[in-house]
């Protein structure tokens, strides 16, 4: 458990038996959807991984500040 993150692996055979709610998967998918609203993050334009990491950090900060201060974030930034 590194960085306070617990990883759960759901095997495909277990998930195919009827409806089983996958734990907290939607949180990650929702976060990726929010981050994809930033044009620069949609495609892989950056040469350095540090630059891309920094842009993800800035985008996450903007989204968190928007939630705290109830700002309206435009569809495309």
Gaussian input, Z-matrix of N, CA and C with variables (Angstrom, degrees):
# hf/3-21g

backbone

0 1
 N
 C     1     B1
 C     2     B2     1     A1
 N     3     B3     2     A2     1     D1
 C     4     B4     3     A3     2     D2
 C     5     B5     4     A4     3     D3
 N     6     B6     5     A5     4     D4
 C     7     B7     6     A6     5     D5
 C     8     B8     7     A7     6     D6
 N     9     B9     8     A8     7     D7
 C    10    B10     9     A9     8     D8
 C    11    B11    10    A10     9     D9
 N    12    B12    11    A11    10    D10
 C    13    B13    12    A12    11    D11
 C    14    B14    13    A13    12    D12
 N    15    B15    14    A14    13    D13
 C    16    B16    15    A15    14    D14
 C    17    B17    16    A16    15    D15
 N    18    B18    17    A17    16    D16
 C    19    B19    18    A18    17    D17
 C    20    B20    19    A19    18    D18
 N    21    B21    20    A20    19    D19
 C    22    B22    21    A21    20    D20
 C    23    B23    22    A22    21    D21
 N    24    B24    23    A23    22    D22
 C    25    B25    24    A24    23    D23
 C    26    B26    25    A25    24    D24
 N    27    B27    26    A26    25    D25
 C    28    B28    27    A27    26    D26
 C    29    B29    28    A28    27    D27
 N    30    B30    29    A29    28    D28
 C    31    B31    30    A30    29    D29
 C    32    B32    31    A31    30    D30
 N    33    B33    32    A32    31    D31
 C    34    B34    33    A33    32    D32
 C    35    B35    34    A34    33    D33
 N    36    B36    35    A35    34    D34
 C    37    B37    36    A36    35    D35
 C    38    B38    37    A37    36    D36
 N    39    B39    38    A38    37    D37
 C    40    B40    39    A39    38    D38
 C    41    B41    40    A40    39    D39
 N    42    B42    41    A41    40    D40
 C    43    B43    42    A42    41    D41
 C    44    B44    43    A43    42    D42
 N    45    B45    44    A44    43    D43
 C    46    B46    45    A45    44    D44
 C    47    B47    46    A46    45    D45
 N    48    B48    47    A47    46    D46
 C    49    B49    48    A48    47    D47
 C    50    B50    49    A49    48    D48
 N    51    B51    50    A50    49    D49
 C    52    B52    51    A51    50    D50
 C    53    B53    52    A52    51    D51
 N    54    B54    53    A53    52    D52
 C    55    B55    54    A54    53    D53
 C    56    B56    55    A55    54    D54
 N    57    B57    56    A56    55    D55
 C    58    B58    57    A57    56    D56
 C    59    B59    58    A58    57    D57
 N    60    B60    59    A59    58    D58
 C    61    B61    60    A60    59    D59
 C    62    B62    61    A61    60    D60
 N    63    B63    62    A62    61    D61
 C    64    B64    63    A63    62    D62
 C    65    B65    64    A64    63    D63
 N    66    B66    65    A65    64    D64
 C    67    B67    66    A66    65    D65
 C    68    B68    67    A67    66    D66
 N    69    B69    68    A68    67    D67
 C    70    B70    69    A69    68    D68
 C    71    B71    70    A70    69    D69
 N    72    B72    71    A71    70    D70
 C    73    B73    72    A72    71    D71
 C    74    B74    73    A73    72    D72
 N    75    B75    74    A74    73    D73
 C    76    B76    75    A75    74    D74
 C    77    B77    76    A76    75    D75
 N    78    B78    77    A77    76    D76
 C    79    B79    78    A78    77    D77
 C    80    B80    79    A79    78    D78
 N    81    B81    80    A80    79    D79
 C    82    B82    81    A81    80    D80
 C    83    B83    82    A82    81    D81
 N    84    B84    83    A83    82    D82
 C    85    B85    84    A84    83    D83
 C    86    B86    85    A85    84    D84
 N    87    B87    86    A86    85    D85
 C    88    B88    87    A87    86    D86
 C    89    B89    88    A88    87    D87
 N    90    B90    89    A89    88    D88
 C    91    B91    90    A90    89    D89
 C    92    B92    91    A91    90    D90
 N    93    B93    92    A92    91    D91
 C    94    B94    93    A93    92    D92
 C    95    B95    94    A94    93    D93
 N    96    B96    95    A95    94    D94
 C    97    B97    96    A96    95    D95
 C    98    B98    97    A97    96    D96
 N    99    B99    98    A98    97    D97
 C   100   B100    99    A99    98    D98
 C   101   B101   100   A100    99    D99
 N   102   B102   101   A101   100   D100
 C   103   B103   102   A102   101   D101
 C   104   B104   103   A103   102   D102
 N   105   B105   104   A104   103   D103
 C   106   B106   105   A105   104   D104
 C   107   B107   106   A106   105   D105
 N   108   B108   107   A107   106   D106
 C   109   B109   108   A108   107   D107
 C   110   B110   109   A109   108   D108
 N   111   B111   110   A110   109   D109
 C   112   B112   111   A111   110   D110
 C   113   B113   112   A112   111   D111
 N   114   B114   113   A113   112   D112
 C   115   B115   114   A114   113   D113
 C   116   B116   115   A115   114   D114
 N   117   B117   116   A116   115   D115
 C   118   B118   117   A117   116   D116
 C   119   B119   118   A118   117   D117
 N   120   B120   119   A119   118   D118
 C   121   B121   120   A120   119   D119
 C   122   B122   121   A121   120   D120
 N   123   B123   122   A122   121   D121
 C   124   B124   123   A123   122   D122
 C   125   B125   124   A124   123   D123
 N   126   B126   125   A125   124   D124
 C   127   B127   126   A126   125   D125
 C   128   B128   127   A127   126   D126
 N   129   B129   128   A128   127   D127
 C   130   B130   129   A129   128   D128
 C   131   B131   130   A130   129   D129
 N   132   B132   131   A131   130   D130
 C   133   B133   132   A132   131   D131
 C   134   B134   133   A133   132   D132
 N   135   B135   134   A134   133   D133
 C   136   B136   135   A135   134   D134
 C   137   B137   136   A136   135   D135
 N   138   B138   137   A137   136   D136
 C   139   B139   138   A138   137   D137
 C   140   B140   139   A139   138   D138
 N   141   B141   140   A140   139   D139
 C   142   B142   141   A141   140   D140
 C   143   B143   142   A142   141   D141
 N   144   B144   143   A143   142   D142
 C   145   B145   144   A144   143   D143
 C   146   B146   145   A145   144   D144
 N   147   B147   146   A146   145   D145
 C   148   B148   147   A147   146   D146
 C   149   B149   148   A148   147   D147
 N   150   B150   149   A149   148   D148
 C   151   B151   150   A150   149   D149
 C   152   B152   151   A151   150   D150
 N   153   B153   152   A152   151   D151
 C   154   B154   153   A153   152   D152
 C   155   B155   154   A154   153   D153
 N   156   B156   155   A155   154   D154
 C   157   B157   156   A156   155   D155
 C   158   B158   157   A157   156   D156
 N   159   B159   158   A158   157   D157
 C   160   B160   159   A159   158   D158
 C   161   B161   160   A160   159   D159
 N   162   B162   161   A161   160   D160
 C   163   B163   162   A162   161   D161
 C   164   B164   163   A163   162   D162
 N   165   B165   164   A164   163   D163
 C   166   B166   165   A165   164   D164
 C   167   B167   166   A166   165   D165
 N   168   B168   167   A167   166   D166
 C   169   B169   168   A168   167   D167
 C   170   B170   169   A169   168   D168
 N   171   B171   170   A170   169   D169
 C   172   B172   171   A171   170   D170
 C   173   B173   172   A172   171   D171
 N   174   B174   173   A173   172   D172
 C   175   B175   174   A174   173   D173
 C   176   B176   175   A175   174   D174
 N   177   B177   176   A176   175   D175
 C   178   B178   177   A177   176   D176
 C   179   B179   178   A178   177   D177
 N   180   B180   179   A179   178   D178
 C   181   B181   180   A180   179   D179
 C   182   B182   181   A181   180   D180
 N   183   B183   182   A182   181   D181
 C   184   B184   183   A183   182   D182
 C   185   B185   184   A184   183   D183
 N   186   B186   185   A185   184   D184
 C   187   B187   186   A186   185   D185
 C   188   B188   187   A187   186   D186
 N   189   B189   188   A188   187   D187
 C   190   B190   189   A189   188   D188
 C   191   B191   190   A190   189   D189
 N   192   B192   191   A191   190   D190
 C   193   B193   192   A192   191   D191
 C   194   B194   193   A193   192   D192
 N   195   B195   194   A194   193   D193
 C   196   B196   195   A195   194   D194
 C   197   B197   196   A196   195   D195
 N   198   B198   197   A197   196   D196
 C   199   B199   198   A198   197   D197
 C   200   B200   199   A199   198   D198
 N   201   B201   200   A200   199   D199
 C   202   B202   201   A201   200   D200
 C   203   B203   202   A202   201   D201
 N   204   B204   203   A203   202   D202
 C   205   B205   204   A204   203   D203
 C   206   B206   205   A205   204   D204
 N   207   B207   206   A206   205   D205
 C   208   B208   207   A207   206   D206
 C   209   B209   208   A208   207   D207
 N   210   B210   209   A209   208   D208
 C   211   B211   210   A210   209   D209
 C   212   B212   211   A211   210   D210
 N   213   B213   212   A212   211   D211
 C   214   B214   213   A213   212   D212
 C   215   B215   214   A214   213   D213
 N   216   B216   215   A215   214   D214
 C   217   B217   216   A216   215   D215
 C   218   B218   217   A217   216   D216
 N   219   B219   218   A218   217   D217
 C   220   B220   219   A219   218   D218
 C   221   B221   220   A220   219   D219
 N   222   B222   221   A221   220   D220
 C   223   B223   222   A222   221   D221
 C   224   B224   223   A223   222   D222
 N   225   B225   224   A224   223   D223
 C   226   B226   225   A225   224   D224
 C   227   B227   226   A226   225   D225
 N   228   B228   227   A227   226   D226
 C   229   B229   228   A228   227   D227
 C   230   B230   229   A229   228   D228

   B1=1.4474
   B2=1.5158
   B3=1.3119
   B4=1.4448
   B5=1.5260
   B6=1.3195
   B7=1.4589
   B8=1.5212
   B9=1.3143
   B10=1.4584
   B11=1.5170
   B12=1.3325
   B13=1.4565
   B14=1.5214
   B15=1.3134
   B16=1.4607
   B17=1.5248
   B18=1.3195
   B19=1.4536
   B20=1.5200
   B21=1.3330
   B22=1.4606
   B23=1.5206
   B24=1.3058
   B25=1.4598
   B26=1.5209
   B27=1.3302
   B28=1.4608
   B29=1.5177
   B30=1.3050
   B31=1.4625
   B32=1.5251
   B33=1.3220
   B34=1.4558
   B35=1.5290
   B36=1.3124
   B37=1.4663
   B38=1.5255
   B39=1.3289
   B40=1.4608
   B41=1.5318
   B42=1.2997
   B43=1.4564
   B44=1.5254
   B45=1.3211
   B46=1.4659
   B47=1.5269
   B48=1.3073
   B49=1.4678
   B50=1.5271
   B51=1.3305
   B52=1.4557
   B53=1.5195
   B54=1.3164
   B55=1.4548
   B56=1.5142
   B57=1.3182
   B58=1.4602
   B59=1.5176
   B60=1.3116
   B61=1.4511
   B62=1.5174
   B63=1.3230
   B64=1.4503
   B65=1.5266
   B66=1.3099
   B67=1.4575
   B68=1.5211
   B69=1.3151
   B70=1.4517
   B71=1.5283
   B72=1.3224
   B73=1.4573
   B74=1.5215
   B75=1.3040
   B76=1.4513
   B77=1.5191
   B78=1.3222
   B79=1.4678
   B80=1.5219
   B81=1.3081
   B82=1.4638
   B83=1.5250
   B84=1.3119
   B85=1.4647
   B86=1.5181
   B87=1.3222
   B88=1.4545
   B89=1.5280
   B90=1.3296
   B91=1.4583
   B92=1.5220
   B93=1.3299
   B94=1.4645
   B95=1.5257
   B96=1.3261
   B97=1.4600
   B98=1.5252
   B99=1.3219
   B100=1.4634
   B101=1.5250
   B102=1.3261
   B103=1.4576
   B104=1.5195
   B105=1.3273
   B106=1.4657
   B107=1.5239
   B108=1.3364
   B109=1.4573
   B110=1.5265
   B111=1.3207
   B112=1.4546
   B113=1.5270
   B114=1.3276
   B115=1.4701
   B116=1.5180
   B117=1.2983
   B118=1.4588
   B119=1.5335
   B120=1.3250
   B121=1.4613
   B122=1.5302
   B123=1.3265
   B124=1.4592
   B125=1.5207
   B126=1.3270
   B127=1.4700
   B128=1.5109
   B129=1.2962
   B130=1.4614
   B131=1.5244
   B132=1.3377
   B133=1.4582
   B134=1.5229
   B135=1.3028
   B136=1.4561
   B137=1.5257
   B138=1.3253
   B139=1.4616
   B140=1.5213
   B141=1.3184
   B142=1.4619
   B143=1.5208
   B144=1.3222
   B145=1.4619
   B146=1.5226
   B147=1.3344
   B148=1.4671
   B149=1.5261
   B150=1.3192
   B151=1.4628
   B152=1.5193
   B153=1.3296
   B154=1.4616
   B155=1.5229
   B156=1.3157
   B157=1.4706
   B158=1.5248
   B159=1.3316
   B160=1.4585
   B161=1.5163
   B162=1.3393
   B163=1.4573
   B164=1.5322
   B165=1.3256
   B166=1.4667
   B167=1.5212
   B168=1.3191
   B169=1.4606
   B170=1.5286
   B171=1.3356
   B172=1.4677
   B173=1.5255
   B174=1.3245
   B175=1.4631
   B176=1.5241
   B177=1.3274
   B178=1.4633
   B179=1.5254
   B180=1.3277
   B181=1.4674
   B182=1.5231
   B183=1.3311
   B184=1.4672
   B185=1.5247
   B186=1.3327
   B187=1.4667
   B188=1.5236
   B189=1.3331
   B190=1.4693
   B191=1.5276
   B192=1.3374
   B193=1.4602
   B194=1.5280
   B195=1.3196
   B196=1.4586
   B197=1.5279
   B198=1.3237
   B199=1.4582
   B200=1.5209
   B201=1.3196
   B202=1.4616
   B203=1.5262
   B204=1.3258
   B205=1.4546
   B206=1.5217
   B207=1.3232
   B208=1.4657
   B209=1.5361
   B210=1.3333
   B211=1.4595
   B212=1.5070
   B213=1.3112
   B214=1.4608
   B215=1.5263
   B216=1.3299
   B217=1.4609
   B218=1.5187
   B219=1.3425
   B220=1.4714
   B221=1.5293
   B222=1.3357
   B223=1.4718
   B224=1.5100
   B225=1.3155
   B226=1.4693
   B227=1.5068
   B228=1.3070
   B229=1.4665
   B230=1.4980
   A1=108.80
   A2=115.60
   A3=121.56
   A4=109.45
   A5=117.33
   A6=123.94
   A7=112.26
   A8=118.77
   A9=121.25
   A10=114.34
   A11=117.48
   A12=121.81
   A13=109.11
   A14=116.16
   A15=121.03
   A16=108.10
   A17=116.50
   A18=122.06
   A19=109.42
   A20=116.32
   A21=121.41
   A22=108.88
   A23=116.93
   A24=121.79
   A25=107.98
   A26=116.54
   A27=121.78
   A28=107.18
   A29=116.31
   A30=121.05
   A31=110.26
   A32=115.68
   A33=121.05
   A34=111.88
   A35=118.00
   A36=120.03
   A37=111.60
   A38=117.25
   A39=120.37
   A40=110.84
   A41=117.05
   A42=120.81
   A43=112.16
   A44=118.99
   A45=121.00
   A46=112.79
   A47=118.99
   A48=120.87
   A49=109.92
   A50=116.73
   A51=120.45
   A52=111.59
   A53=115.40
   A54=120.40
   A55=109.86
   A56=115.32
   A57=121.16
   A58=107.13
   A59=116.72
   A60=120.91
   A61=109.00
   A62=116.09
   A63=120.36
   A64=108.50
   A65=118.03
   A66=121.10
   A67=113.24
   A68=116.40
   A69=125.69
   A70=115.11
   A71=117.82
   A72=120.61
   A73=111.21
   A74=116.67
   A75=121.36
   A76=111.85
   A77=118.03
   A78=120.76
   A79=110.00
   A80=116.77
   A81=121.20
   A82=110.30
   A83=117.28
   A84=120.68
   A85=111.06
   A86=117.91
   A87=121.85
   A88=110.72
   A89=116.68
   A90=121.02
   A91=110.68
   A92=117.38
   A93=120.48
   A94=110.91
   A95=117.85
   A96=121.17
   A97=110.69
   A98=117.15
   A99=120.37
   A100=110.58
   A101=117.58
   A102=120.87
   A103=112.02
   A104=117.23
   A105=119.53
   A106=111.92
   A107=118.52
   A108=120.56
   A109=111.78
   A110=117.62
   A111=121.85
   A112=108.27
   A113=116.73
   A114=122.01
   A115=113.04
   A116=116.43
   A117=120.65
   A118=111.12
   A119=117.87
   A120=121.01
   A121=112.80
   A122=117.56
   A123=119.80
   A124=111.08
   A125=115.71
   A126=120.36
   A127=109.87
   A128=115.19
   A129=120.43
   A130=109.72
   A131=115.88
   A132=121.15
   A133=112.51
   A134=117.62
   A135=121.70
   A136=111.69
   A137=115.75
   A138=120.32
   A139=111.69
   A140=115.89
   A141=120.16
   A142=110.66
   A143=115.76
   A144=119.42
   A145=111.62
   A146=117.53
   A147=120.58
   A148=110.82
   A149=116.26
   A150=120.16
   A151=110.40
   A152=116.44
   A153=120.65
   A154=110.91
   A155=116.64
   A156=120.78
   A157=110.17
   A158=116.44
   A159=120.41
   A160=112.81
   A161=116.48
   A162=120.12
   A163=111.29
   A164=117.15
   A165=119.96
   A166=110.35
   A167=116.53
   A168=120.81
   A169=110.63
   A170=116.64
   A171=120.95
   A172=110.46
   A173=117.32
   A174=120.96
   A175=110.86
   A176=117.27
   A177=120.50
   A178=110.77
   A179=117.03
   A180=120.37
   A181=110.54
   A182=117.02
   A183=120.60
   A184=110.60
   A185=116.76
   A186=120.04
   A187=111.69
   A188=117.29
   A189=119.81
   A190=111.65
   A191=117.05
   A192=120.10
   A193=110.81
   A194=117.13
   A195=120.67
   A196=110.76
   A197=116.99
   A198=119.50
   A199=111.84
   A200=116.57
   A201=120.20
   A202=110.82
   A203=116.69
   A204=120.93
   A205=113.22
   A206=116.99
   A207=123.90
   A208=112.06
   A209=114.90
   A210=120.98
   A211=108.89
   A212=115.72
   A213=121.07
   A214=107.54
   A215=116.53
   A216=121.12
   A217=107.55
   A218=117.87
   A219=119.58
   A220=111.84
   A221=115.64
   A222=120.15
   A223=112.73
   A224=117.24
   A225=121.06
   A226=109.37
   A227=117.24
   A228=121.22
   A229=110.51
   D1=87.39
   D2=-177.96
   D3=-95.82
   D4=139.36
   D5=179.97
   D6=60.22
   D7=22.95
   D8=178.53
   D9=72.18
   D10=19.94
   D11=-179.08
   D12=-108.71
   D13=127.06
   D14=177.84
   D15=-105.86
   D16=123.30
   D17=-177.91
   D18=-98.44
   D19=127.37
   D20=176.71
   D21=-116.00
   D22=125.99
   D23=178.67
   D24=-99.21
   D25=125.26
   D26=178.62
   D27=-106.56
   D28=116.61
   D29=-178.16
   D30=-71.25
   D31=147.03
   D32=-176.62
   D33=-62.92
   D34=-38.39
   D35=-178.83
   D36=-64.85
   D37=-33.61
   D38=178.14
   D39=-72.50
   D40=-34.55
   D41=-176.56
   D42=-77.44
   D43=-18.45
   D44=-176.74
   D45=-84.35
   D46=-11.77
   D47=-178.53
   D48=-86.96
   D49=85.75
   D50=178.55
   D51=74.31
   D52=-166.54
   D53=-179.16
   D54=-88.42
   D55=121.02
   D56=175.76
   D57=-127.64
   D58=123.35
   D59=179.48
   D60=-72.43
   D61=119.98
   D62=178.61
   D63=-78.40
   D64=132.10
   D65=-171.35
   D66=-68.35
   D67=118.15
   D68=170.31
   D69=56.09
   D70=20.52
   D71=179.67
   D72=-67.23
   D73=-33.91
   D74=-177.14
   D75=-64.37
   D76=-27.05
   D77=179.79
   D78=-63.60
   D79=-43.90
   D80=179.58
   D81=-67.36
   D82=-44.06
   D83=-179.83
   D84=-63.98
   D85=-39.56
   D86=178.18
   D87=-64.89
   D88=-40.89
   D89=179.75
   D90=-64.60
   D91=-43.37
   D92=176.98
   D93=-62.46
   D94=-37.58
   D95=178.05
   D96=-64.89
   D97=-41.76
   D98=177.99
   D99=-63.95
   D100=-43.08
   D101=-178.82
   D102=-68.48
   D103=-27.98
   D104=-178.80
   D105=-73.70
   D106=-6.85
   D107=174.92
   D108=-73.10
   D109=-14.51
   D110=177.37
   D111=-88.28
   D112=118.16
   D113=-173.75
   D114=-54.53
   D115=-39.89
   D116=-174.30
   D117=-67.33
   D118=-22.63
   D119=-177.53
   D120=-94.16
   D121=-7.81
   D122=-177.01
   D123=-69.74
   D124=-40.69
   D125=179.26
   D126=-117.23
   D127=164.15
   D128=-178.00
   D129=-92.09
   D130=82.49
   D131=-178.75
   D132=-88.76
   D133=-23.62
   D134=-169.94
   D135=-81.67
   D136=144.17
   D137=177.05
   D138=-86.73
   D139=-35.72
   D140=-177.19
   D141=-100.16
   D142=138.03
   D143=179.00
   D144=-68.69
   D145=-26.72
   D146=178.07
   D147=-65.97
   D148=-36.41
   D149=178.63
   D150=-65.45
   D151=-46.06
   D152=179.74
   D153=-63.90
   D154=-40.32
   D155=177.70
   D156=-61.81
   D157=-42.26
   D158=178.63
   D159=-64.14
   D160=-40.06
   D161=179.01
   D162=-66.46
   D163=-37.86
   D164=175.24
   D165=-63.30
   D166=-40.06
   D167=179.12
   D168=-63.06
   D169=-46.17
   D170=179.95
   D171=-62.59
   D172=-43.08
   D173=179.39
   D174=-62.64
   D175=-41.55
   D176=179.30
   D177=-65.86
   D178=-39.01
   D179=177.80
   D180=-63.66
   D181=-43.51
   D182=178.72
   D183=-60.50
   D184=-43.50
   D185=-179.78
   D186=-66.39
   D187=-39.83
   D188=178.63
   D189=-67.24
   D190=-42.16
   D191=177.82
   D192=-64.19
   D193=-36.71
   D194=178.14
   D195=-63.23
   D196=-37.12
   D197=178.31
   D198=-71.65
   D199=-39.64
   D200=-178.38
   D201=-66.52
   D202=-45.99
   D203=-176.02
   D204=-96.31
   D205=6.24
   D206=178.30
   D207=55.48
   D208=45.95
   D209=175.77
   D210=-82.97
   D211=156.43
   D212=174.18
   D213=-95.56
   D214=115.97
   D215=179.04
   D216=-89.69
   D217=125.33
   D218=179.94
   D219=-61.50
   D220=158.94
   D221=-179.93
   D222=-60.01
   D223=-43.57
   D224=-178.94
   D225=-123.06
   D226=122.60
   D227=176.98
   D228=-104.98

